[in-house]
Amino acid sequence: MPSNKIVLLSVLSVILVVKFALVPWYEAQNEQISELTVTTRKLAKATALQDQKQALDAELAKVAAIKQDLEKSLPNVADHNEISLQIQSEWQQFFEAQGTELKLFNWSGQAQQADTQYWTGRVTLTLVGKVHQIAAASVRLQQKTPGLSYSSFRMNRTQGLAFTDHAEAEFSVDVLYRLSPP
Amino acid sequence: MPTQKTVSNRLFAILAKVMRVVISKAVAVQRQNGTYFPVKNAQGWQLDLQPERTFRLFNIFERRLYNEFHKNYPIQDVSDIKSVLLQEFGSSAQHQISPLLQGSRRVSSYVFDKELLSSVRIPCFMLPVSMLLAKAVPEKNTTLSVAENPPWFLAKFSGMVVSQSQSGLISDIQRFRFNQGLPEDLPHHELTAQNSWDAVLQGAMKVTPSELGSFWRRPDAAMLNTHWQPYAIVTVLLAGLYMLASSLLINHQTESRSAQISAMGDELNVLLDKQLTLTTDTTAIQSLATFQNEQVLVAPTWELVSYLLNQSAILLDIRQSLQTIELRGRAARATDVLMKLREYPLVQTAEFTSPTVKVENLEEFTVRIVLKKRATDAVK
């Protein structure tokens, strides 16, 4: 056989070996290595977890106690409508007791706090009454509702504001609550 | 039932037998007049002359077939030293490189007979007899004279091994010591030709793998051109073996680790559930803490309004968005109000947002106030 044919056959053989033996083996090897890496990580995590079992139990108990304590002051409802109706009714009575009138209560919507059970509802309020009564009512509302944050507030009077004057104030508040679907 | 001693005796017997086979089948002694193969008989190891020059895996070269050079090189990197040695001695030399102090290295070079080397057809170990003989001698500092033809001398001193054939200049052991700068009172041994080869074979057993590696002679290109088939077969077999072994090893490791995980069973699932709960609870607490930190209170705003009303200012419009309050009002001097606001402890910054205008003998102003975060915290 002429020598150039031998060279060509050799090159062809090498290409075929690379294509049908080395490359598939290399890919399979890589896959096996990835699987081994994942399994090794799982095992390391499992071993570490076993080693930290007692510490984990202690930490879990501590965190659960803190969470329970923080949750105590938050309203717990099954759906968003429930909280809207609940606080509208509650706040109406509260403002009346404070000598002010809840002229407008509007539940604008709600947003989830990170990836948790906690939600913040945005409420727009319009209060009518004497300025000092509005001031006292808004401060007391926040005192009795720890999960409440004032995002905006507006009040004006062309003749000038005095604590004894009658005025109208608009508030936009965020209310934090816990949603536990049944 | 065999005792521990009997078992170890048997193991030693098997090991000795294996070593005997290795020595008789894989060792050749190269001398000036031909190749000798070691043969074990009742008197010990004997060397039998073969009619043709033959090379085996381990080849021991007699002293007259090589020259010895010992030098120190101020080079730390071994590959750099090897390049220098290749330039200096060519490819017919084998080198033993050992570290010295202060980043330099000591090199013992053995330059073999070129004509003899040209007949080497296989990759093999080329072992100089002086190096092996020095291994067999238990003393750290000693000299030897070997009664071969021609006789030669060997010195082992301070970790170095030096040997020289007898010549007109080095005619006896005193002159050899003098030439090498060795003390006169070193212990000395004289060996016959037969004794020396027994000692050489004993020394060969004490060579470490790293020392052995220094004396490996690779096949050259010319040899590969004519005898490529066995190398190709060995390479393919080794590659196949590597591929198979590595895959099997990885599979075995994966299976063994998976088995370890499975063995943990339900306990692991419980722990994972607990860890997930911990993560969820921690996220929940962080979320509540974030809300508390960013919570805006209304009390400071009312406190500020009260303060301004006490400063005889008239407030027309109050707008608050988070920590920022924008106030429109009137006062006899708007700048006085701004100064008072800046002095007030709850205020971080206060500035006019539009020019003041005169209305009914009073200055009408619009001021933007940013409350201090710590002030709201203090109220909390």
Interface residues (C-beta under 8 A of the other chain):
Chain A: W25 A28 Q29 Q32 I33 E35 L36 T39 T40 K42 L43 A46 L49 Q50 K53 L56 D57 E59 L60 V63 A64 I66 K67 L70 Q113 A114 D115 T116 Q117 Y118 T120 A135 S138 V139 Q142 G147 L148 S149 Y150 S151 S152 F153 R154 M155 N156 R157 T158 G160 L161 A162 F163 F171 L176
Chain B: M243 S246 S247 I250 N251 Q253 T254 R257 S258 Q260 I261 M264 E267 L268 L271 L272 K274 Q275 T277 L278 T280 D281 T282 T283 A284 I285 Q286 S287 L288 T290 F291 E294 Q295 V296 L297 V298 A299 T301 W302 V305 S306 L309 I314 L315 L316 D317 I318 R319 Q320 S321 L322 R328 G329 R330
